[in-house]
């Protein structure tokens, strides 16, 4: 049995696998692409985790930080993931923003056994890495101003991605264990790829994967 490692895009996959080459660690994992964004990631994850031999899931990929320049190029794990972008209204200016499903009194999913709200707990792991809340968004911050608004609304969020909540929802519904390992490659809202540290962040992911594997 192996740990299933889900990587959103082929580019991230290639960088992480290249960093693992020669280490012998890649044999412990089953690498698959889960797709980009909330919809594809949820659908593909649900498809992949039907395999009974999967011990646990690690979502690995890149993320943007909220005011944490000290994390640039480093890997981060998370104890919570929160959804932002599904609800009513538009995320524009303060006072005219989005009202989430939980704020409206609704749930992303609810039946007799469980209720999935805007926030899900994750299984952290002991790797000496920074940890905190991951904000999963429908669209990444397009400007520094948008990132600042999100940081003000969610002060415990240290990074944003576009797949974490989707994968966490799929794993929760399927009863699979999940850990999230993100490499911080940019400041949220900075769309200039010249400032991004993709290769360094992916090397940090590869270095942290050994501790993220499910052994029991």
KEDOPA-49769 format. One record per residue (C-alpha): x, y, z. Coordinates in Angstrom, 1 decimal. Example, Ala and Ser with C-alpha at 12.3 -4.5 7.8 and 13.67 -1.06 7.14 Angstrom:
BEGIN
+--------+--------+--------+
|      x |      y |      z |
+--------+--------+--------+
|   12.3 |   -4.5 |    7.8 |
|   13.7 |   -1.1 |    7.1 |
+--------+--------+--------+
//
This chain:
BEGIN
+--------+--------+--------+
|      x |      y |      z |
+--------+--------+--------+
|    0.0 |    0.0 |    0.0 |
|    1.3 |    3.5 |   -0.9 |
|    0.5 |    7.0 |    0.0 |
|   -1.4 |    8.7 |   -2.9 |
|    0.2 |   12.1 |   -3.7 |
|   -2.1 |   14.4 |   -5.6 |
|   -0.5 |   17.3 |   -7.5 |
|   -2.7 |   19.8 |   -9.3 |
|   -0.7 |   20.5 |  -12.5 |
|    1.7 |   18.6 |  -14.7 |
|    4.3 |   21.4 |  -14.2 |
|    4.2 |   21.0 |  -10.4 |
|    4.4 |   17.2 |  -10.8 |
|    7.5 |   17.5 |  -13.0 |
|    9.3 |   19.8 |  -10.6 |
|    8.5 |   17.6 |   -7.5 |
|    9.4 |   14.4 |   -9.3 |
|   12.7 |   15.9 |  -10.6 |
|   13.6 |   16.9 |   -7.0 |
|   12.9 |   13.3 |   -5.8 |
|   14.9 |   11.6 |   -8.5 |
|   17.7 |    9.6 |   -7.1 |
|   16.5 |    9.9 |   -3.5 |
|   14.7 |    6.5 |   -3.5 |
|   11.7 |    8.2 |   -1.9 |
|    9.5 |    8.3 |   -4.9 |
|    8.9 |    4.5 |   -4.7 |
|    6.8 |    5.1 |   -1.5 |
|    4.3 |    7.2 |   -3.3 |
|    1.7 |    6.9 |   -6.1 |
|    1.8 |   10.3 |   -7.9 |
|   -1.4 |   11.5 |   -9.8 |
|   -2.6 |   14.8 |  -11.1 |
|   -5.8 |   16.0 |   -9.4 |
|   -6.4 |   18.9 |  -11.7 |
|   -6.5 |   22.7 |  -11.3 |
|   -9.1 |   24.4 |   -9.2 |
|  -12.0 |   23.4 |   -6.9 |
|  -14.1 |   21.6 |   -9.4 |
|  -11.6 |   19.4 |  -11.2 |
|   -9.7 |   18.6 |   -8.0 |
|  -12.9 |   17.4 |   -6.2 |
|  -14.0 |   15.3 |   -9.2 |
|  -10.6 |   13.7 |   -9.9 |
|   -9.9 |   13.1 |   -6.2 |
|  -13.2 |   11.3 |   -5.7 |
|  -12.3 |    9.2 |   -8.8 |
|   -8.8 |    8.3 |   -7.6 |
|   -9.5 |    7.5 |   -3.9 |
|  -12.0 |    4.7 |   -4.7 |
|   -8.9 |    2.4 |   -4.9 |
|   -9.0 |    0.4 |   -1.7 |
|   -5.2 |    0.0 |   -1.3 |
|   -4.8 |    3.8 |   -0.7 |
|   -3.5 |    4.3 |    2.9 |
|   -3.8 |    8.0 |    2.9 |
|   -3.7 |   11.1 |    0.6 |
|   -1.2 |   14.0 |    0.5 |
|   -2.1 |   17.0 |   -1.6 |
|    1.2 |   18.6 |   -2.7 |
|    1.7 |   21.7 |   -4.8 |
|    2.4 |   25.5 |   -4.8 |
|    0.7 |   28.3 |   -2.9 |
|    0.9 |   32.0 |   -2.3 |
|    1.5 |   33.4 |    1.1 |
|   -0.4 |   36.2 |    3.0 |
|    2.2 |   38.6 |    4.3 |
|    4.7 |   35.8 |    5.2 |
|    7.8 |   36.6 |    3.3 |
|    9.7 |   34.4 |    5.6 |
|    8.0 |   31.4 |    4.0 |
|    9.1 |   32.1 |    0.5 |
|   10.5 |   28.9 |   -1.1 |
|    9.6 |   26.8 |    2.0 |
|    7.1 |   23.9 |    2.5 |
|    4.2 |   24.5 |    4.8 |
|    1.7 |   22.0 |    6.2 |
|   -1.8 |   22.9 |    7.5 |
|   -4.2 |   21.9 |   10.3 |
|   -7.2 |   23.5 |    8.7 |
|   -8.5 |   24.4 |    5.3 |
|  -11.2 |   27.0 |    4.6 |
|  -13.2 |   27.6 |    1.5 |
|  -13.7 |   31.1 |    0.2 |
|  -15.5 |   32.0 |   -3.0 |
|  -18.7 |   30.0 |   -2.8 |
|  -21.8 |   31.7 |   -1.6 |
|  -23.7 |   34.9 |   -2.5 |
|  -22.3 |   38.2 |   -3.8 |
|  -19.0 |   39.3 |   -5.2 |
|  -15.7 |   39.9 |   -3.5 |
|  -15.3 |   43.6 |   -4.4 |
|  -14.9 |   46.2 |   -1.7 |
|  -15.3 |   46.0 |    2.1 |
|  -19.0 |   46.0 |    3.0 |
|  -20.0 |   44.6 |   -0.4 |
|  -18.3 |   41.3 |   -0.2 |
|  -19.1 |   37.7 |   -0.5 |
|  -21.4 |   36.0 |    2.0 |
|  -20.3 |   32.4 |    2.4 |
|  -22.5 |   29.3 |    2.7 |
|  -21.8 |   28.9 |    6.4 |
|  -22.6 |   32.6 |    7.0 |
|  -25.9 |   32.0 |    5.2 |
|  -26.7 |   29.0 |    7.4 |
|  -26.1 |   26.5 |    4.7 |
|  -23.6 |   23.6 |    4.2 |
|  -21.5 |   22.4 |    1.3 |
|  -22.9 |   18.9 |    2.1 |
|  -25.1 |   17.5 |    4.8 |
|  -26.7 |   14.2 |    5.5 |
|  -27.6 |   12.1 |    8.6 |
|  -23.9 |   11.4 |    9.2 |
|  -21.9 |   14.5 |    8.6 |
|  -22.1 |   18.2 |    7.8 |
|  -19.4 |   19.9 |    5.8 |
|  -19.2 |   23.7 |    6.4 |
|  -16.7 |   26.3 |    5.1 |
|  -13.9 |   24.9 |    7.3 |
|  -12.4 |   21.4 |    7.6 |
|   -9.7 |   20.1 |    9.9 |
|   -6.7 |   18.3 |    8.5 |
|   -4.2 |   15.8 |    9.8 |
|   -1.0 |   17.6 |   10.4 |
|    2.3 |   15.8 |   10.6 |
|    5.5 |   16.3 |   12.6 |
|    8.1 |   17.5 |   10.2 |
|    9.3 |   20.7 |   11.8 |
|    7.4 |   22.7 |    9.2 |
|    5.3 |   25.9 |    9.7 |
|    1.6 |   25.1 |   10.0 |
|   -1.6 |   27.1 |   10.0 |
|   -4.8 |   27.6 |    8.0 |
|   -5.0 |   27.2 |    4.2 |
|   -7.5 |   29.4 |    2.4 |
|   -8.9 |   27.6 |   -0.7 |
|  -10.3 |   30.1 |   -3.2 |
|  -12.3 |   29.8 |   -6.5 |
|   -9.9 |   32.4 |   -8.0 |
|   -6.5 |   33.4 |   -6.8 |
|   -5.8 |   36.9 |   -5.5 |
|   -5.3 |   39.1 |   -8.6 |
|   -3.8 |   42.0 |   -6.8 |
|   -2.0 |   42.9 |   -3.6 |
|   -5.2 |   44.8 |   -2.5 |
|   -7.4 |   41.7 |   -2.9 |
|   -4.9 |   39.6 |   -1.0 |
|   -4.9 |   42.2 |    1.8 |
|   -8.7 |   42.0 |    2.0 |
|   -8.6 |   38.3 |    2.3 |
|   -5.8 |   38.4 |    4.9 |
|   -7.9 |   40.9 |    6.9 |
|  -11.0 |   38.7 |    6.7 |
|   -9.1 |   35.5 |    7.5 |
|   -6.2 |   36.5 |    9.8 |
|   -5.3 |   32.9 |   10.7 |
|   -4.8 |   32.0 |    7.0 |
|   -1.1 |   31.9 |    6.0 |
|   -1.5 |   30.9 |    2.4 |
|   -4.1 |   30.5 |   -0.4 |
|   -4.5 |   27.7 |   -3.0 |
|   -7.3 |   26.5 |   -5.3 |
|   -7.6 |   22.8 |   -4.5 |
|   -7.2 |   22.1 |   -0.8 |
|  -10.8 |   22.4 |    0.3 |
|  -12.0 |   20.4 |   -2.7 |
|   -9.6 |   17.5 |   -2.0 |
|  -10.4 |   17.7 |    1.7 |
|  -14.2 |   17.4 |    1.0 |
|  -13.7 |   14.4 |   -1.3 |
|  -11.5 |   12.7 |    1.3 |
|  -13.9 |   13.5 |    4.1 |
|  -16.8 |   12.0 |    2.2 |
|  -14.8 |    8.9 |    1.3 |
|  -13.4 |    8.4 |    4.8 |
|   -9.7 |    8.8 |    3.6 |
|   -7.0 |   10.5 |    5.7 |
|   -5.5 |   13.7 |    4.2 |
|   -2.4 |   15.8 |    4.7 |
|   -1.7 |   19.0 |    2.7 |
|    1.9 |   20.1 |    1.9 |
|    2.3 |   23.3 |    0.0 |
|    5.4 |   25.0 |   -1.2 |
|    5.2 |   28.8 |   -0.9 |
|    6.4 |   30.2 |   -4.2 |
|    4.9 |   33.7 |   -4.3 |
|    3.0 |   36.4 |   -2.4 |
|   -0.7 |   36.1 |   -2.9 |
|   -1.7 |   38.8 |   -5.4 |
|    1.7 |   39.0 |   -7.1 |
|    1.0 |   37.7 |  -10.7 |
|    4.5 |   38.5 |  -12.0 |
|    6.1 |   35.0 |  -12.4 |
|    9.5 |   36.6 |  -12.4 |
|    9.1 |   37.0 |   -8.6 |
|    8.0 |   33.4 |   -8.1 |
|   10.3 |   30.8 |   -6.6 |
|    8.8 |   27.7 |   -8.1 |
|   11.8 |   25.4 |   -8.3 |
|   12.9 |   26.1 |   -4.8 |
|    9.3 |   25.6 |   -3.4 |
|    9.0 |   22.3 |   -5.2 |
|   12.3 |   21.1 |   -3.8 |
|   11.0 |   21.9 |   -0.3 |
|    7.9 |   19.9 |   -1.1 |
|   10.0 |   16.9 |   -2.1 |
|   12.1 |   17.2 |    1.1 |
|    8.9 |   17.2 |    3.2 |
|    7.1 |   14.3 |    1.5 |
|    8.9 |   11.6 |    3.5 |
|    7.4 |   12.9 |    6.7 |
|    4.0 |   13.3 |    5.1 |
|    3.8 |    9.6 |    4.1 |
|    1.2 |    7.4 |    5.9 |
|    3.0 |    4.5 |    7.5 |
|    0.2 |    3.1 |    9.7 |
+--------+--------+--------+
//
